[in-house]
Amino acid sequence: MGKSQSESDKKLQDALKNSGEIPIHIAIIMDGNGRWARGKGLPRVAGHKIGVDTVQEITEACAQLGVKYLTLFTFSTENWNRPKDEVSTLMRLLLRSVKDRCIELNKNNIRLTTIGDVKSLPFEVQKELNEAIEKTKNNNRMTLNLALSYSGRWELLEAVKSISKLVAEGELKTDDIDEIIFSKNLTTKNIPDPDLLIRTSGEFRVSNFLLWQIAYTEFYISEVYWPDFNRKHLYQAIKSFQTRERRFGRVSEQLIKNDKGLKNAANLPKEIA
């Protein structure tokens, strides 16, 4: 986030902004670090290290485009089952990344938040995260939301427990429970549902990520492994998003049509067309 934006990249972003709607909230399943490393004859950790650089580039690009929320599936509950050496390396990378990036997050007016069972992380990681969250809490350009020790099923169960407790204590009636109440008891209660979900590495599954929140999210699958995913791949995903008609259960005729994205998508530069 410290590098100045090139003129050519700014032109690509301007073209994308003019071609249609920029998603308010983008969620990304960052997949393929290990396979990227294996394909190059490197240890898996090499893929994770390069993947951290990709996070920086994509965060920067999203902020420049005007995306307000970026949620990254950083470490899942299931990832604890990986080899101990790999988990330890991932925790060290996370700790170093938070330490190194906090100043630049502030410089770029980006707020850091987390979702997931963060208390299961090593103490020093929790401490660094809490300090970064506190230092960036007043930033309002974009929110970078890290899903850490996160599982969609875990989140749903936690919401059920919270609501059950409210009912048991007489603060809530069973008949009053609706989607709004349920959403308010999720870890994403202060964040709108994702408009666009990107998954890298060509896999077609959600991997227990934001199970409630992605009910009407548009999906984009990239064949590119996360370490090779760059801002032009991001632009292609957003361009695809702009060509879709989001009906939310209604029919086309019920919508106030905005053909801007469909009309102008063909006029995007060839780099992202």
C-alpha positions in Angstrom: 0.0 0.0 0.0 3.0 2.2 0.1 3.6 2.3 -3.7 2.3 5.1 -5.8 -0.4 4.1 -8.3 0.7 4.0 -12.0 -1.0 6.1 -14.6 -2.0 3.0 -16.6 -3.6 1.4 -13.6 -5.5 4.5 -12.7 -6.9 4.5 -16.3 -8.0 0.9 -15.9 -9.7 1.7 -12.6 -11.4 4.8 -14.0 -12.8 2.7 -16.9 -14.1 0.1 -14.5 -15.8 2.7 -12.3 -17.4 4.2 -15.4 -18.6 0.8 -16.7 -20.9 0.0 -13.8 -21.4 -0.5 -10.1 -18.4 -1.3 -7.9 -19.3 -3.9 -5.2 -19.7 -2.4 -1.8 -18.4 -5.6 -0.2 -16.1 -8.1 -1.7 -15.2 -11.4 0.0 -12.3 -13.6 -1.1 -11.5 -17.2 -0.5 -7.7 -17.0 -1.0 -6.9 -20.5 -2.3 -3.9 -22.2 -4.0 -0.9 -21.1 -2.0 0.3 -24.7 -1.4 -0.3 -25.8 -5.0 1.4 -22.7 -6.3 4.5 -23.6 -4.3 4.4 -27.2 -5.2 4.2 -26.4 -8.9 7.5 -24.4 -8.5 9.2 -27.1 -6.5 9.1 -24.9 -3.3 7.9 -25.6 0.2 4.3 -24.7 1.0 5.4 -21.9 3.2 6.8 -20.1 0.1 3.3 -19.8 -1.3 1.9 -18.4 2.0 4.7 -15.8 2.0 3.9 -14.6 -1.5 0.2 -14.7 -0.7 0.8 -12.0 2.0 2.1 -9.7 -0.8 -1.0 -10.4 -2.8 -3.2 -9.4 0.1 -1.4 -6.0 0.1 -1.9 -5.5 -3.6 -5.6 -6.5 -3.6 -6.4 -4.4 -0.5 -4.8 -1.4 -2.1 -6.7 -1.9 -5.4 -10.0 -2.3 -3.6 -9.5 0.9 -1.6 -8.6 2.8 -4.7 -11.8 1.5 -6.5 -14.1 2.6 -3.7 -14.9 -0.8 -2.2 -16.0 -0.2 1.3 -15.6 -3.7 2.8 -13.1 -6.4 1.9 -13.4 -9.8 3.8 -10.5 -12.2 3.4 -10.8 -15.9 4.4 -7.4 -15.9 6.1 -7.4 -19.0 8.3 -10.3 -21.4 8.7 -11.2 -23.5 11.7 -10.3 -26.6 9.6 -6.8 -25.2 8.9 -5.9 -26.1 12.5 -5.8 -29.7 11.2 -2.8 -28.9 8.9 0.7 -30.0 9.9 1.9 -28.3 13.0 4.9 -26.7 11.3 2.7 -25.2 8.6 0.2 -23.8 11.2 3.1 -22.3 13.2 4.5 -20.7 10.1 1.0 -19.2 9.2 0.7 -17.8 12.7 4.2 -16.2 12.4 3.3 -14.7 9.0 0.0 -13.4 10.4 1.8 -11.8 13.4 4.5 -10.2 11.2 2.0 -9.0 8.6 -0.2 -7.3 11.2 2.9 -5.6 12.7 4.2 -4.5 9.4 1.0 -3.3 7.8 -0.7 -1.4 10.7 1.1 1.9 9.9 0.2 1.7 6.2 -3.4 0.8 7.0 -3.6 4.1 9.0 -1.8 6.0 6.3 -4.4 4.7 3.8 -7.4 5.3 6.1 -8.3 1.6 6.2 -9.9 0.1 9.3 -9.0 -3.5 10.4 -11.5 -5.9 11.9 -11.8 -9.6 12.4 -14.4 -12.3 12.5 -14.0 -15.8 13.9 -12.9 -17.6 17.0 -10.0 -15.2 17.5 -9.5 -16.3 21.1 -8.2 -19.6 19.8 -5.2 -17.8 18.2 -1.8 -17.6 20.0 -1.8 -14.9 22.6 0.8 -12.8 20.9 -1.3 -12.8 17.7 -4.4 -11.8 19.6 -2.5 -9.0 21.2 -1.1 -7.6 17.9 -4.5 -7.9 16.3 -6.3 -6.0 19.1 -3.7 -3.3 19.0 -4.1 -2.9 15.2 -7.9 -2.9 15.5 -7.7 -0.2 18.2 -5.2 2.0 16.2 -7.3 1.8 13.0 -10.8 2.0 14.5 -11.5 5.5 13.3 -10.5 5.0 9.7 -13.4 5.1 7.3 -12.1 4.7 3.7 -12.4 0.9 3.7 -12.8 -1.9 6.2 -10.4 -4.8 5.9 -12.0 -7.8 7.6 -9.9 -10.9 8.3 -11.7 -14.2 8.9 -9.5 -15.9 11.4 -10.1 -19.4 12.9 -13.4 -18.9 11.2 -16.1 -21.4 10.2 -19.6 -20.6 8.8 -21.1 -23.4 10.8 -19.3 -22.3 14.0 -20.7 -18.8 13.4 -24.3 -20.1 12.9 -24.1 -22.2 16.1 -22.8 -19.2 18.1 -25.7 -17.1 16.8 -28.2 -19.8 17.9 -26.6 -19.9 21.3 -26.8 -16.1 21.7 -30.4 -16.0 20.6 -31.3 -19.0 22.9 -29.8 -17.2 25.8 -31.9 -14.0 25.1 -35.0 -16.1 24.9 -34.2 -18.0 28.2 -33.6 -14.7 30.0 -36.9 -13.3 28.7 -35.3 -10.6 26.6 -36.6 -12.0 23.4 -39.7 -14.0 22.4 -39.4 -17.0 20.0 -42.0 -15.5 17.6 -39.9 -12.3 17.3 -36.9 -14.1 15.9 -36.5 -13.2 12.2 -33.7 -12.7 9.7 -32.9 -9.3 11.1 -32.5 -10.6 14.6 -30.5 -13.5 13.4 -28.1 -11.3 11.4 -27.6 -9.1 14.4 -26.2 -12.1 16.3 -23.6 -13.0 13.6 -20.0 -11.9 13.8 -20.7 -9.8 10.7 -23.5 -7.8 12.3 -21.9 -4.5 11.4 -21.0 -5.4 7.9 -23.3 -5.7 4.8 -23.5 -9.1 3.1 -21.0 -9.5 0.3 -22.0 -8.4 -3.2 -19.2 -10.4 -4.8 -17.4 -13.6 -3.6 -14.1 -14.4 -5.4 -12.5 -17.8 -5.1 -9.0 -18.4 -6.6 -7.4 -21.7 -7.8 -10.5 -22.8 -9.8 -12.3 -24.7 -7.0 -16.1 -24.6 -7.0 -17.1 -24.7 -3.3 -17.6 -22.2 -0.5 -15.6 -24.1 2.1 -17.7 -23.2 5.1 -17.3 -19.5 4.5 -20.1 -16.9 5.3 -22.8 -19.5 4.9 -25.6 -17.2 5.9 -24.3 -14.0 4.3 -23.8 -15.3 0.7 -27.4 -16.2 0.1 -27.6 -13.6 -2.8 -23.9 -13.0 -3.4 -22.5 -13.2 -7.0 -19.7 -15.8 -7.4 -16.6 -15.5 -9.5 -14.2 -18.4 -9.8 -10.6 -17.6 -10.9 -8.3 -20.4 -12.2 -5.4 -18.4 -10.9 -3.7 -19.4 -7.6 -3.7 -16.8 -4.9 0.0 -15.9 -5.1 -0.4 -15.0 -8.8 -3.8 -13.2 -8.4 -3.2 -9.5 -9.1 -5.2 -6.3 -9.5 -6.0 -7.0 -13.1 -7.6 -10.4 -12.1 -9.6 -8.4 -9.5 -10.8 -6.0 -12.2 -11.9 -8.9 -14.4 -13.9 -10.3 -11.5 -15.6 -6.9 -10.9 -16.2 -6.5 -14.6 -18.0 -9.9 -14.6 -20.1 -8.7 -11.6 -21.1 -5.6 -13.5 -22.7 -7.6 -16.3 -25.0 -9.6 -14.0 -28.6 -8.7 -13.2 -29.2 -9.1 -9.5 -32.9 -9.9 -9.0 -33.0 -11.1 -5.4 -35.9 -13.5 -6.2 -37.8 -11.0 -8.4 -38.2 -11.0 -12.1 -36.4 -8.6 -14.5 -39.5 -6.5 -15.2 -39.8 -5.6 -11.5 -36.4 -4.1 -11.4 -35.5 -0.5 -12.3 -33.0 -1.5 -14.9 -29.6 0.0 -14.8 -28.0 -1.0 -18.1 -24.9 1.0 -17.6 -22.7 -2.0 -16.8 -24.1 -4.1 -19.6 -23.7 -1.3 -22.1 -20.2 -0.2 -21.2 -18.6 -3.5 -20.3 -17.7 -4.0 -24.0 -15.8 -0.7 -23.9 -13.4 -1.7 -21.1 -9.7 -1.8 -22.0 -8.6 -5.1 -23.3 -6.5 -5.7 -20.2 -9.7 -6.4 -18.2 -12.2 -7.1 -20.9 
